[in-house]
Amino acid sequence: MNFSRSEDPLHGITLEKILTDLVDHYGWEEFAKHIKLNCFSTDPSVKSSLKFLRRTPWARDKVEKLYLKVFRGP
């Protein structure tokens, strides 16, 4: 059998897990300094941030890149 592996380093990791892990690592205040978005600095919540990130591909891309930098090395 030939099983192909996804080349995507985020394969199988949900956006909610990515966001939760980053917030657990930094806290909202520090996280908002790394990625300057109102949804992270003004009354932040996982639910509202996920809603924004799912509709805003460029913002999601920034979050995913930070996740890879922090948790997957350089």
CHARMM-style PDB file with segment names, atoms N, HN, CA, C and O in Angstrom:
ATOM      1  N   MET     1       0.835  -1.190   0.000  1.00  0.00      PROA
ATOM      2  CA  MET     1       0.000   0.000   0.000  1.00  0.00      PROA
ATOM      3  C   MET     1       0.874   1.246   0.000  1.00  0.00      PROA
ATOM      4  O   MET     1       1.952   1.265   0.593  1.00  0.00      PROA
ATOM      5  N   ASN     2       0.407   2.254  -0.654  1.00  0.00      PROA
ATOM      6  HN  ASN     2      -0.469   2.239  -1.136  1.00  0.00      PROA
ATOM      7  CA  ASN     2       1.146   3.508  -0.728  1.00  0.00      PROA
ATOM      8  C   ASN     2       0.364   4.594   0.008  1.00  0.00      PROA
ATOM      9  O   ASN     2      -0.666   5.066  -0.474  1.00  0.00      PROA
ATOM     10  N   PHE     3       0.854   4.977   1.157  1.00  0.00      PROA
ATOM     11  HN  PHE     3       1.691   4.594   1.548  1.00  0.00      PROA
ATOM     12  CA  PHE     3       0.205   6.029   1.923  1.00  0.00      PROA
ATOM     13  C   PHE     3       0.957   7.325   1.704  1.00  0.00      PROA
ATOM     14  O   PHE     3       2.154   7.408   1.977  1.00  0.00      PROA
ATOM     15  N   SER     4       0.263   8.330   1.215  1.00  0.00      PROA
ATOM     16  HN  SER     4      -0.710   8.262   0.993  1.00  0.00      PROA
ATOM     17  CA  SER     4       0.938   9.613   0.997  1.00  0.00      PROA
ATOM     18  C   SER     4       0.753  10.501   2.223  1.00  0.00      PROA
ATOM     19  O   SER     4      -0.327  10.570   2.810  1.00  0.00      PROA
ATOM     20  N   ARG     5       1.816  11.165   2.582  1.00  0.00      PROA
ATOM     21  HN  ARG     5       2.693  11.109   2.105  1.00  0.00      PROA
ATOM     22  CA  ARG     5       1.780  12.085   3.719  1.00  0.00      PROA
ATOM     23  C   ARG     5       1.610  13.493   3.201  1.00  0.00      PROA
ATOM     24  O   ARG     5       2.188  13.866   2.180  1.00  0.00      PROA
ATOM     25  N   SER     6       0.831  14.260   3.895  1.00  0.00      PROA
ATOM     26  HN  SER     6       0.361  13.958   4.725  1.00  0.00      PROA
ATOM     27  CA  SER     6       0.656  15.654   3.523  1.00  0.00      PROA
ATOM     28  C   SER     6       1.955  16.415   3.787  1.00  0.00      PROA
ATOM     29  O   SER     6       2.615  16.206   4.805  1.00  0.00      PROA
ATOM     30  N   GLU     7       2.302  17.279   2.879  1.00  0.00      PROA
ATOM     31  HN  GLU     7       1.766  17.449   2.052  1.00  0.00      PROA
ATOM     32  CA  GLU     7       3.494  18.116   3.057  1.00  0.00      PROA
ATOM     33  C   GLU     7       3.187  19.335   3.934  1.00  0.00      PROA
ATOM     34  O   GLU     7       4.098  20.055   4.341  1.00  0.00      PROA
ATOM     35  N   ASP     8       1.922  19.559   4.218  1.00  0.00      PROA
ATOM     36  HN  ASP     8       1.181  18.973   3.888  1.00  0.00      PROA
ATOM     37  CA  ASP     8       1.506  20.700   5.027  1.00  0.00      PROA
ATOM     38  C   ASP     8       1.870  20.453   6.495  1.00  0.00      PROA
ATOM     39  O   ASP     8       1.372  19.501   7.096  1.00  0.00      PROA
ATOM     40  N   PRO     9       2.733  21.297   7.082  1.00  0.00      PROA
ATOM     41  CA  PRO     9       3.127  21.081   8.482  1.00  0.00      PROA
ATOM     42  C   PRO     9       1.971  21.290   9.474  1.00  0.00      PROA
ATOM     43  O   PRO     9       2.069  20.900  10.637  1.00  0.00      PROA
ATOM     44  N   LEU    10       0.887  21.903   9.008  1.00  0.00      PROA
ATOM     45  HN  LEU    10       0.807  22.220   8.063  1.00  0.00      PROA
ATOM     46  CA  LEU    10      -0.260  22.126   9.879  1.00  0.00      PROA
ATOM     47  C   LEU    10      -1.377  21.105   9.645  1.00  0.00      PROA
ATOM     48  O   LEU    10      -2.463  21.220  10.212  1.00  0.00      PROA
ATOM     49  N   HSD    11      -1.099  20.114   8.813  1.00  0.00      PROA
ATOM     50  HN  HSD    11      -0.216  20.020   8.353  1.00  0.00      PROA
ATOM     51  CA  HSD    11      -2.101  19.090   8.512  1.00  0.00      PROA
ATOM     52  C   HSD    11      -2.586  18.422   9.799  1.00  0.00      PROA
ATOM     53  O   HSD    11      -1.783  17.936  10.595  1.00  0.00      PROA
ATOM     54  N   GLY    12      -3.890  18.403   9.992  1.00  0.00      PROA
ATOM     55  HN  GLY    12      -4.543  18.798   9.346  1.00  0.00      PROA
ATOM     56  CA  GLY    12      -4.473  17.752  11.158  1.00  0.00      PROA
ATOM     57  C   GLY    12      -4.564  18.631  12.401  1.00  0.00      PROA
ATOM     58  O   GLY    12      -5.087  18.194  13.427  1.00  0.00      PROA
ATOM     59  N   ILE    13      -4.060  19.866  12.325  1.00  0.00      PROA
ATOM     60  HN  ILE    13      -3.635  20.221  11.492  1.00  0.00      PROA
ATOM     61  CA  ILE    13      -4.118  20.783  13.470  1.00  0.00      PROA
ATOM     62  C   ILE    13      -5.207  21.812  13.193  1.00  0.00      PROA
ATOM     63  O   ILE    13      -5.150  22.524  12.191  1.00  0.00      PROA
ATOM     64  N   THR    14      -6.184  21.893  14.065  1.00  0.00      PROA
ATOM     65  HN  THR    14      -6.231  21.315  14.880  1.00  0.00      PROA
ATOM     66  CA  THR    14      -7.290  22.820  13.845  1.00  0.00      PROA
ATOM     67  C   THR    14      -6.870  24.257  14.145  1.00  0.00      PROA
ATOM     68  O   THR    14      -5.933  24.506  14.903  1.00  0.00      PROA
ATOM     69  N   LEU    15      -7.582  25.183  13.534  1.00  0.00      PROA
ATOM     70  HN  LEU    15      -8.343  24.981  12.918  1.00  0.00      PROA
ATOM     71  CA  LEU    15      -7.326  26.593  13.798  1.00  0.00      PROA
ATOM     72  C   LEU    15      -7.569  26.903  15.275  1.00  0.00      PROA
ATOM     73  O   LEU    15      -6.857  27.715  15.866  1.00  0.00      PROA
ATOM     74  N   GLU    16      -8.555  26.269  15.859  1.00  0.00      PROA
ATOM     75  HN  GLU    16      -9.133  25.609  15.379  1.00  0.00      PROA
ATOM     76  CA  GLU    16      -8.835  26.490  17.286  1.00  0.00      PROA
ATOM     77  C   GLU    16      -7.649  26.038  18.149  1.00  0.00      PROA
ATOM     78  O   GLU    16      -7.291  26.720  19.110  1.00  0.00      PROA
ATOM     79  N   LYS    17      -7.045  24.909  17.816  1.00  0.00      PROA
ATOM     80  HN  LYS    17      -7.336  24.355  17.036  1.00  0.00      PROA
ATOM     81  CA  LYS    17      -5.876  24.440  18.577  1.00  0.00      PROA
ATOM     82  C   LYS    17      -4.701  25.399  18.403  1.00  0.00      PROA
ATOM     83  O   LYS    17      -4.007  25.716  19.369  1.00  0.00      PROA
ATOM     84  N   ILE    18      -4.482  25.855  17.186  1.00  0.00      PROA
ATOM     85  HN  ILE    18      -5.046  25.597  16.402  1.00  0.00      PROA
ATOM     86  CA  ILE    18      -3.396  26.799  16.914  1.00  0.00      PROA
ATOM     87  C   ILE    18      -3.577  28.048  17.767  1.00  0.00      PROA
ATOM     88  O   ILE    18      -2.644  28.486  18.440  1.00  0.00      PROA
ATOM     89  N   LEU    19      -4.778  28.620  17.739  1.00  0.00      PROA
ATOM     90  HN  LEU    19      -5.536  28.264  17.192  1.00  0.00      PROA
ATOM     91  CA  LEU    19      -5.063  29.835  18.492  1.00  0.00      PROA
ATOM     92  C   LEU    19      -4.944  29.600  19.995  1.00  0.00      PROA
ATOM     93  O   LEU    19      -4.336  30.400  20.707  1.00  0.00      PROA
ATOM     94  N   THR    20      -5.513  28.523  20.467  1.00  0.00      PROA
ATOM     95  HN  THR    20      -6.007  27.873  19.889  1.00  0.00      PROA
ATOM     96  CA  THR    20      -5.474  28.203  21.904  1.00  0.00      PROA
ATOM     97  C   THR    20      -4.038  27.992  22.385  1.00  0.00      PROA
ATOM     98  O   THR    20      -3.660  28.477  23.452  1.00  0.00      PROA
ATOM     99  N   ASP    21      -3.246  27.274  21.603  1.00  0.00      PROA
ATOM    100  HN  ASP    21      -3.553  26.881  20.736  1.00  0.00      PROA
ATOM    101  CA  ASP    21      -1.849  27.041  21.983  1.00  0.00      PROA
ATOM    102  C   ASP    21      -1.069  28.353  22.047  1.00  0.00      PROA
ATOM    103  O   ASP    21      -0.273  28.557  22.962  1.00  0.00      PROA
ATOM    104  N   LEU    22      -1.292  29.232  21.090  1.00  0.00      PROA
ATOM    105  HN  LEU    22      -1.940  29.066  20.346  1.00  0.00      PROA
ATOM    106  CA  LEU    22      -0.588  30.522  21.096  1.00  0.00      PROA
ATOM    107  C   LEU    22      -1.013  31.392  22.271  1.00  0.00      PROA
ATOM    108  O   LEU    22      -0.175  32.037  22.900  1.00  0.00      PROA
ATOM    109  N   VAL    23      -2.298  31.414  22.569  1.00  0.00      PROA
ATOM    110  HN  VAL    23      -2.979  30.889  22.058  1.00  0.00      PROA
ATOM    111  CA  VAL    23      -2.787  32.203  23.706  1.00  0.00      PROA
ATOM    112  C   VAL    23      -2.272  31.617  25.019  1.00  0.00      PROA
ATOM    113  O   VAL    23      -1.912  32.363  25.930  1.00  0.00      PROA
ATOM    114  N   ASP    24      -2.234  30.299  25.122  1.00  0.00      PROA
ATOM    115  HN  ASP    24      -2.527  29.693  24.382  1.00  0.00      PROA
ATOM    116  CA  ASP    24      -1.678  29.663  26.328  1.00  0.00      PROA
ATOM    117  C   ASP    24      -0.194  29.989  26.470  1.00  0.00      PROA
ATOM    118  O   ASP    24       0.299  30.180  27.582  1.00  0.00      PROA
ATOM    119  N   HSD    25       0.501  30.053  25.370  1.00  0.00      PROA
ATOM    120  HN  HSD    25       0.101  29.898  24.467  1.00  0.00      PROA
ATOM    121  CA  HSD    25       1.936  30.324  25.379  1.00  0.00      PROA
ATOM    122  C   HSD    25       2.238  31.786  25.729  1.00  0.00      PROA
ATOM    123  O   HSD    25       3.092  32.064  26.570  1.00  0.00      PROA
ATOM    124  N   TYR    26       1.535  32.710  25.081  1.00  0.00      PROA
ATOM    125  HN  TYR    26       0.841  32.484  24.398  1.00  0.00      PROA
ATOM    126  CA  TYR    26       1.821  34.139  25.239  1.00  0.00      PROA
ATOM    127  C   TYR    26       0.890  34.877  26.199  1.00  0.00      PROA
ATOM    128  O   TYR    26       1.317  35.815  26.872  1.00  0.00      PROA
ATOM    129  N   GLY    27      -0.363  34.470  26.268  1.00  0.00      PROA
ATOM    130  HN  GLY    27      -0.710  33.709  25.721  1.00  0.00      PROA
ATOM    131  CA  GLY    27      -1.391  35.294  26.902  1.00  0.00      PROA
ATOM    132  C   GLY    27      -1.891  36.280  25.856  1.00  0.00      PROA
ATOM    133  O   GLY    27      -1.175  36.590  24.904  1.00  0.00      PROA
ATOM    134  N   TRP    28      -3.106  36.772  26.023  1.00  0.00      PROA
ATOM    135  HN  TRP    28      -3.688  36.519  26.797  1.00  0.00      PROA
ATOM    136  CA  TRP    28      -3.703  37.657  25.011  1.00  0.00      PROA
ATOM    137  C   TRP    28      -2.885  38.928  24.793  1.00  0.00      PROA
ATOM    138  O   TRP    28      -2.678  39.343  23.653  1.00  0.00      PROA
ATOM    139  N   GLU    29      -2.421  39.543  25.872  1.00  0.00      PROA
ATOM    140  HN  GLU    29      -2.589  39.206  26.799  1.00  0.00      PROA
ATOM    141  CA  GLU    29      -1.722  40.823  25.757  1.00  0.00      PROA
ATOM    142  C   GLU    29      -0.437  40.688  24.940  1.00  0.00      PROA
ATOM    143  O   GLU    29      -0.190  41.477  24.027  1.00  0.00      PROA
ATOM    144  N   GLU    30       0.367  39.701  25.267  1.00  0.00      PROA
ATOM    145  HN  GLU    30       0.166  39.061  26.008  1.00  0.00      PROA
ATOM    146  CA  GLU    30       1.621  39.496  24.542  1.00  0.00      PROA
ATOM    147  C   GLU    30       1.353  39.016  23.118  1.00  0.00      PROA
ATOM    148  O   GLU    30       2.042  39.423  22.183  1.00  0.00      PROA
ATOM    149  N   PHE    31       0.362  38.160  22.958  1.00  0.00      PROA
ATOM    150  HN  PHE    31      -0.197  37.830  23.718  1.00  0.00      PROA
ATOM    151  CA  PHE    31      -0.011  37.669  21.626  1.00  0.00      PROA
ATOM    152  C   PHE    31      -0.399  38.836  20.710  1.00  0.00      PROA
ATOM    153  O   PHE    31      -0.028  38.864  19.537  1.00  0.00      PROA
ATOM    154  N   ALA    32      -1.144  39.791  21.257  1.00  0.00      PROA
ATOM    155  HN  ALA    32      -1.445  39.769  22.210  1.00  0.00      PROA
ATOM    156  CA  ALA    32      -1.575  40.972  20.487  1.00  0.00      PROA
ATOM    157  C   ALA    32      -0.380  41.840  20.077  1.00  0.00      PROA
ATOM    158  O   ALA    32      -0.462  42.583  19.098  1.00  0.00      PROA
ATOM    159  N   LYS    33       0.717  41.750  20.815  1.00  0.00      PROA
ATOM    160  HN  LYS    33       0.783  41.147  21.609  1.00  0.00      PROA
ATOM    161  CA  LYS    33       1.929  42.493  20.433  1.00  0.00      PROA
ATOM    162  C   LYS    33       2.612  41.832  19.237  1.00  0.00      PROA
ATOM    163  O   LYS    33       3.226  42.513  18.416  1.00  0.00      PROA
ATOM    164  N   HSD    34       2.507  40.522  19.139  1.00  0.00      PROA
ATOM    165  HN  HSD    34       2.008  39.969  19.806  1.00  0.00      PROA
ATOM    166  CA  HSD    34       3.119  39.786  18.028  1.00  0.00      PROA
ATOM    167  C   HSD    34       2.297  39.926  16.752  1.00  0.00      PROA
ATOM    168  O   HSD    34       2.849  40.072  15.661  1.00  0.00      PROA
ATOM    169  N   ILE    35       0.989  39.882  16.894  1.00  0.00      PROA
ATOM    170  HN  ILE    35       0.541  39.764  17.780  1.00  0.00      PROA
ATOM    171  CA  ILE    35       0.090  40.037  15.746  1.00  0.00      PROA
ATOM    172  C   ILE    35      -0.910  41.126  16.110  1.00  0.00      PROA
ATOM    173  O   ILE    35      -1.830  40.915  16.900  1.00  0.00      PROA
ATOM    174  N   LYS    36      -0.710  42.274  15.522  1.00  0.00      PROA
ATOM    175  HN  LYS    36       0.038  42.446  14.880  1.00  0.00      PROA
ATOM    176  CA  LYS    36      -1.505  43.452  15.874  1.00  0.00      PROA
ATOM    177  C   LYS    36      -2.865  43.443  15.178  1.00  0.00      PROA
ATOM    178  O   LYS    36      -3.026  43.975  14.080  1.00  0.00      PROA
ATOM    179  N   LEU    37      -3.829  42.826  15.844  1.00  0.00      PROA
ATOM    180  HN  LEU    37      -3.698  42.394  16.736  1.00  0.00      PROA
ATOM    181  CA  LEU    37      -5.208  42.780  15.358  1.00  0.00      PROA
ATOM    182  C   LEU    37      -6.132  43.122  16.516  1.00  0.00      PROA
ATOM    183  O   LEU    37      -5.904  42.705  17.652  1.00  0.00      PROA
ATOM    184  N   ASN    38      -7.167  43.878  16.221  1.00  0.00      PROA
ATOM    185  HN  ASN    38      -7.353  44.217  15.298  1.00  0.00      PROA
ATOM    186  CA  ASN    38      -8.109  44.276  17.264  1.00  0.00      PROA
ATOM    187  C   ASN    38      -8.752  43.077  17.964  1.00  0.00      PROA
ATOM    188  O   ASN    38      -9.026  43.132  19.163  1.00  0.00      PROA
ATOM    189  N   CYS    39      -8.990  42.005  17.226  1.00  0.00      PROA
ATOM    190  HN  CYS    39      -8.767  41.960  16.253  1.00  0.00      PROA
ATOM    191  CA  CYS    39      -9.647  40.847  17.845  1.00  0.00      PROA
ATOM    192  C   CYS    39      -8.783  40.200  18.924  1.00  0.00      PROA
ATOM    193  O   CYS    39      -9.287  39.420  19.732  1.00  0.00      PROA
ATOM    194  N   PHE    40      -7.486  40.515  18.945  1.00  0.00      PROA
ATOM    195  HN  PHE    40      -7.077  41.148  18.289  1.00  0.00      PROA
ATOM    196  CA  PHE    40      -6.595  39.984  19.973  1.00  0.00      PROA
ATOM    197  C   PHE    40      -6.351  40.981  21.099  1.00  0.00      PROA
ATOM    198  O   PHE    40      -5.899  40.594  22.176  1.00  0.00      PROA
ATOM    199  N   SER    41      -6.640  42.245  20.867  1.00  0.00      PROA
ATOM    200  HN  SER    41      -7.007  42.559  19.991  1.00  0.00      PROA
ATOM    201  CA  SER    41      -6.315  43.264  21.871  1.00  0.00      PROA
ATOM    202  C   SER    41      -7.532  43.900  22.531  1.00  0.00      PROA
ATOM    203  O   SER    41      -7.431  44.395  23.653  1.00  0.00      PROA
ATOM    204  N   THR    42      -8.673  43.895  21.860  1.00  0.00      PROA
ATOM    205  HN  THR    42      -8.755  43.493  20.948  1.00  0.00      PROA
ATOM    206  CA  THR    42      -9.869  44.527  22.403  1.00  0.00      PROA
ATOM    207  C   THR    42     -10.890  43.455  22.765  1.00  0.00      PROA
ATOM    208  O   THR    42     -11.518  42.870  21.882  1.00  0.00      PROA
ATOM    209  N   ASP    43     -11.057  43.197  24.053  1.00  0.00      PROA
ATOM    210  HN  ASP    43     -10.547  43.673  24.770  1.00  0.00      PROA
ATOM    211  CA  ASP    43     -11.993  42.197  24.561  1.00  0.00      PROA
ATOM    212  C   ASP    43     -11.849  40.859  23.821  1.00  0.00      PROA
ATOM    213  O   ASP    43     -12.816  40.373  23.235  1.00  0.00      PROA
ATOM    214  N   PRO    44     -10.658  40.266  23.844  1.00  0.00      PROA
ATOM    215  CA  PRO    44     -10.406  39.060  23.054  1.00  0.00      PROA
ATOM    216  C   PRO    44     -11.086  37.812  23.609  1.00  0.00      PROA
ATOM    217  O   PRO    44     -11.247  37.655  24.819  1.00  0.00      PROA
ATOM    218  N   SER    45     -11.473  36.945  22.705  1.00  0.00      PROA
ATOM    219  HN  SER    45     -11.342  37.073  21.722  1.00  0.00      PROA
ATOM    220  CA  SER    45     -11.963  35.615  23.073  1.00  0.00      PROA
ATOM    221  C   SER    45     -11.612  34.672  21.937  1.00  0.00      PROA
ATOM    222  O   SER    45     -11.426  35.099  20.797  1.00  0.00      PROA
ATOM    223  N   VAL    46     -11.524  33.402  22.251  1.00  0.00      PROA
ATOM    224  HN  VAL    46     -11.674  33.055  23.177  1.00  0.00      PROA
ATOM    225  CA  VAL    46     -11.208  32.411  21.228  1.00  0.00      PROA
ATOM    226  C   VAL    46     -12.325  32.403  20.183  1.00  0.00      PROA
ATOM    227  O   VAL    46     -12.054  32.373  18.983  1.00  0.00      PROA
ATOM    228  N   LYS    47     -13.561  32.430  20.634  1.00  0.00      PROA
ATOM    229  HN  LYS    47     -13.781  32.455  21.609  1.00  0.00      PROA
ATOM    230  CA  LYS    47     -14.703  32.356  19.715  1.00  0.00      PROA
ATOM    231  C   LYS    47     -14.716  33.511  18.714  1.00  0.00      PROA
ATOM    232  O   LYS    47     -14.856  33.287  17.511  1.00  0.00      PROA
ATOM    233  N   SER    48     -14.570  34.742  19.202  1.00  0.00      PROA
ATOM    234  HN  SER    48     -14.455  34.924  20.178  1.00  0.00      PROA
ATOM    235  CA  SER    48     -14.614  35.889  18.293  1.00  0.00      PROA
ATOM    236  C   SER    48     -13.385  35.932  17.388  1.00  0.00      PROA
ATOM    237  O   SER    48     -13.482  36.331  16.227  1.00  0.00      PROA
ATOM    238  N   SER    49     -12.240  35.528  17.909  1.00  0.00      PROA
ATOM    239  HN  SER    49     -12.160  35.205  18.852  1.00  0.00      PROA
ATOM    240  CA  SER    49     -11.022  35.507  17.103  1.00  0.00      PROA
ATOM    241  C   SER    49     -11.111  34.455  15.999  1.00  0.00      PROA
ATOM    242  O   SER    49     -10.691  34.704  14.869  1.00  0.00      PROA
ATOM    243  N   LEU    50     -11.654  33.285  16.320  1.00  0.00      PROA
ATOM    244  HN  LEU    50     -11.995  33.082  17.238  1.00  0.00      PROA
ATOM    245  CA  LEU    50     -11.827  32.252  15.305  1.00  0.00      PROA
ATOM    246  C   LEU    50     -12.748  32.729  14.192  1.00  0.00      PROA
ATOM    247  O   LEU    50     -12.483  32.488  13.014  1.00  0.00      PROA
ATOM    248  N   LYS    51     -13.816  33.396  14.559  1.00  0.00      PROA
ATOM    249  HN  LYS    51     -14.032  33.591  15.516  1.00  0.00      PROA
ATOM    250  CA  LYS    51     -14.760  33.911  13.564  1.00  0.00      PROA
ATOM    251  C   LYS    51     -14.044  34.864  12.607  1.00  0.00      PROA
ATOM    252  O   LYS    51     -14.220  34.780  11.392  1.00  0.00      PROA
ATOM    253  N   PHE    52     -13.237  35.769  13.161  1.00  0.00      PROA
ATOM    254  HN  PHE    52     -13.094  35.837  14.148  1.00  0.00      PROA
ATOM    255  CA  PHE    52     -12.496  36.725  12.335  1.00  0.00      PROA
ATOM    256  C   PHE    52     -11.469  36.011  11.460  1.00  0.00      PROA
ATOM    257  O   PHE    52     -11.382  36.281  10.262  1.00  0.00      PROA
ATOM    258  N   LEU    53     -10.698  35.109  12.044  1.00  0.00      PROA
ATOM    259  HN  LEU    53     -10.769  34.889  13.017  1.00  0.00      PROA
ATOM    260  CA  LEU    53      -9.632  34.427  11.305  1.00  0.00      PROA
ATOM    261  C   LEU    53     -10.183  33.556  10.173  1.00  0.00      PROA
ATOM    262  O   LEU    53      -9.550  33.430   9.125  1.00  0.00      PROA
ATOM    263  N   ARG    54     -11.345  32.964  10.378  1.00  0.00      PROA
ATOM    264  HN  ARG    54     -11.859  33.066  11.229  1.00  0.00      PROA
ATOM    265  CA  ARG    54     -11.936  32.113   9.333  1.00  0.00      PROA
ATOM    266  C   ARG    54     -12.387  32.933   8.125  1.00  0.00      PROA
ATOM    267  O   ARG    54     -12.462  32.410   7.013  1.00  0.00      PROA
ATOM    268  N   ARG    55     -12.689  34.215   8.339  1.00  0.00      PROA
ATOM    269  HN  ARG    55     -12.629  34.640   9.242  1.00  0.00      PROA
ATOM    270  CA  ARG    55     -13.125  35.065   7.215  1.00  0.00      PROA
ATOM    271  C   ARG    55     -12.005  35.918   6.641  1.00  0.00      PROA
ATOM    272  O   ARG    55     -12.202  36.611   5.643  1.00  0.00      PROA
ATOM    273  N   THR    56     -10.830  35.874   7.263  1.00  0.00      PROA
ATOM    274  HN  THR    56     -10.669  35.312   8.074  1.00  0.00      PROA
ATOM    275  CA  THR    56      -9.749  36.777   6.876  1.00  0.00      PROA
ATOM    276  C   THR    56      -8.465  35.977   6.638  1.00  0.00      PROA
ATOM    277  O   THR    56      -7.663  35.783   7.551  1.00  0.00      PROA
ATOM    278  N   PRO    57      -8.284  35.516   5.392  1.00  0.00      PROA
ATOM    279  CA  PRO    57      -7.144  34.639   5.099  1.00  0.00      PROA
ATOM    280  C   PRO    57      -5.773  35.219   5.434  1.00  0.00      PROA
ATOM    281  O   PRO    57      -4.908  34.482   5.906  1.00  0.00      PROA
ATOM    282  N   TRP    58      -5.544  36.508   5.209  1.00  0.00      PROA
ATOM    283  HN  TRP    58      -6.247  37.107   4.825  1.00  0.00      PROA
ATOM    284  CA  TRP    58      -4.228  37.086   5.501  1.00  0.00      PROA
ATOM    285  C   TRP    58      -3.938  37.070   7.001  1.00  0.00      PROA
ATOM    286  O   TRP    58      -2.791  36.889   7.408  1.00  0.00      PROA
ATOM    287  N   ALA    59      -4.970  37.258   7.824  1.00  0.00      PROA
ATOM    288  HN  ALA    59      -5.902  37.406   7.493  1.00  0.00      PROA
ATOM    289  CA  ALA    59      -4.774  37.229   9.279  1.00  0.00      PROA
ATOM    290  C   ALA    59      -4.522  35.787   9.746  1.00  0.00      PROA
ATOM    291  O   ALA    59      -3.670  35.542  10.600  1.00  0.00      PROA
ATOM    292  N   ARG    60      -5.262  34.858   9.185  1.00  0.00      PROA
ATOM    293  HN  ARG    60      -5.954  35.057   8.491  1.00  0.00      PROA
ATOM    294  CA  ARG    60      -5.058  33.442   9.527  1.00  0.00      PROA
ATOM    295  C   ARG    60      -3.634  33.019   9.164  1.00  0.00      PROA
ATOM    296  O   ARG    60      -2.989  32.289   9.917  1.00  0.00      PROA
ATOM    297  N   ASP    61      -3.152  33.475   8.021  1.00  0.00      PROA
ATOM    298  HN  ASP    61      -3.676  34.069   7.410  1.00  0.00      PROA
ATOM    299  CA  ASP    61      -1.800  33.156   7.582  1.00  0.00      PROA
ATOM    300  C   ASP    61      -0.763  33.645   8.602  1.00  0.00      PROA
ATOM    301  O   ASP    61       0.196  32.932   8.899  1.00  0.00      PROA
ATOM    302  N   LYS    62      -0.948  34.844   9.132  1.00  0.00      PROA
ATOM    303  HN  LYS    62      -1.727  35.423   8.890  1.00  0.00      PROA
ATOM    304  CA  LYS    62      -0.020  35.370  10.142  1.00  0.00      PROA
ATOM    305  C   LYS    62      -0.019  34.508  11.400  1.00  0.00      PROA
ATOM    306  O   LYS    62       1.036  34.221  11.966  1.00  0.00      PROA
ATOM    307  N   VAL    63      -1.201  34.100  11.828  1.00  0.00      PROA
ATOM    308  HN  VAL    63      -2.058  34.332  11.368  1.00  0.00      PROA
ATOM    309  CA  VAL    63      -1.323  33.263  13.028  1.00  0.00      PROA
ATOM    310  C   VAL    63      -0.658  31.908  12.790  1.00  0.00      PROA
ATOM    311  O   VAL    63       0.070  31.413  13.651  1.00  0.00      PROA
ATOM    312  N   GLU    64      -0.902  31.313  11.636  1.00  0.00      PROA
ATOM    313  HN  GLU    64      -1.493  31.714  10.936  1.00  0.00      PROA
ATOM    314  CA  GLU    64      -0.312  30.014  11.330  1.00  0.00      PROA
ATOM    315  C   GLU    64       1.218  30.100  11.253  1.00  0.00      PROA
ATOM    316  O   GLU    64       1.909  29.198  11.726  1.00  0.00      PROA
ATOM    317  N   LYS    65       1.744  31.163  10.667  1.00  0.00      PROA
ATOM    318  HN  LYS    65       1.183  31.896  10.283  1.00  0.00      PROA
ATOM    319  CA  LYS    65       3.202  31.329  10.585  1.00  0.00      PROA
ATOM    320  C   LYS    65       3.825  31.500  11.963  1.00  0.00      PROA
ATOM    321  O   LYS    65       4.893  30.950  12.230  1.00  0.00      PROA
ATOM    322  N   LEU    66       3.170  32.255  12.841  1.00  0.00      PROA
ATOM    323  HN  LEU    66       2.302  32.701  12.624  1.00  0.00      PROA
ATOM    324  CA  LEU    66       3.677  32.409  14.201  1.00  0.00      PROA
ATOM    325  C   LEU    66       3.656  31.065  14.928  1.00  0.00      PROA
ATOM    326  O   LEU    66       4.600  30.729  15.643  1.00  0.00      PROA
ATOM    327  N   TYR    67       2.595  30.306  14.748  1.00  0.00      PROA
ATOM    328  HN  TYR    67       1.828  30.579  14.167  1.00  0.00      PROA
ATOM    329  CA  TYR    67       2.499  28.984  15.368  1.00  0.00      PROA
ATOM    330  C   TYR    67       3.659  28.098  14.941  1.00  0.00      PROA
ATOM    331  O   TYR    67       4.304  27.458  15.771  1.00  0.00      PROA
ATOM    332  N   LEU    68       3.918  28.065  13.635  1.00  0.00      PROA
ATOM    333  HN  LEU    68       3.394  28.585  12.961  1.00  0.00      PROA
ATOM    334  CA  LEU    68       5.015  27.235  13.138  1.00  0.00      PROA
ATOM    335  C   LEU    68       6.363  27.695  13.691  1.00  0.00      PROA
ATOM    336  O   LEU    68       7.221  26.876  14.020  1.00  0.00      PROA
ATOM    337  N   LYS    69       6.538  28.992  13.789  1.00  0.00      PROA
ATOM    338  HN  LYS    69       5.842  29.658  13.522  1.00  0.00      PROA
ATOM    339  CA  LYS    69       7.793  29.540  14.331  1.00  0.00      PROA
ATOM    340  C   LYS    69       7.983  29.150  15.799  1.00  0.00      PROA
ATOM    341  O   LYS    69       9.075  28.760  16.212  1.00  0.00      PROA
ATOM    342  N   VAL    70       6.912  29.259  16.573  1.00  0.00      PROA
ATOM    343  HN  VAL    70       6.024  29.576  16.237  1.00  0.00      PROA
ATOM    344  CA  VAL    70       6.985  29.001  18.019  1.00  0.00      PROA
ATOM    345  C   VAL    70       7.043  27.510  18.334  1.00  0.00      PROA
ATOM    346  O   VAL    70       7.841  27.091  19.172  1.00  0.00      PROA
ATOM    347  N   PHE    71       6.221  26.713  17.684  1.00  0.00      PROA
ATOM    348  HN  PHE    71       5.572  27.054  17.003  1.00  0.00      PROA
ATOM    349  CA  PHE    71       6.076  25.313  18.082  1.00  0.00      PROA
ATOM    350  C   PHE    71       6.732  24.308  17.155  1.00  0.00      PROA
ATOM    351  O   PHE    71       6.834  23.131  17.499  1.00  0.00      PROA
ATOM    352  N   ARG    72       7.176  24.743  15.993  1.00  0.00      PROA
ATOM    353  HN  ARG    72       7.093  25.699  15.714  1.00  0.00      PROA
ATOM    354  CA  ARG    72       7.803  23.796  15.053  1.00  0.00      PROA
ATOM    355  C   ARG    72       9.246  24.175  14.729  1.00  0.00      PROA
ATOM    356  O   ARG    72       9.863  23.562  13.858  1.00  0.00      PROA
ATOM    357  N   GLY    73       9.787  25.172  15.416  1.00  0.00      PROA
ATOM    358  HN  GLY    73       9.286  25.669  16.124  1.00  0.00      PROA
ATOM    359  CA  GLY    73      11.171  25.558  15.196  1.00  0.00      PROA
ATOM    360  C   GLY    73      11.349  26.507  14.016  1.00  0.00      PROA
ATOM    361  O   GLY    73      10.370  26.923  13.396  1.00  0.00      PROA
ATOM    362  N   PRO    74      12.597  26.848  13.705  1.00  0.00      PROA
ATOM    363  CA  PRO    74      12.884  27.846  12.656  1.00  0.00      PROA
ATOM    364  C   PRO    74      12.586  27.397  11.300  1.00  0.00      PROA
ATOM    365  OT1 PRO    74      12.786  28.146  10.344  1.00  0.00      PROA
TER     366      PRO     74
END
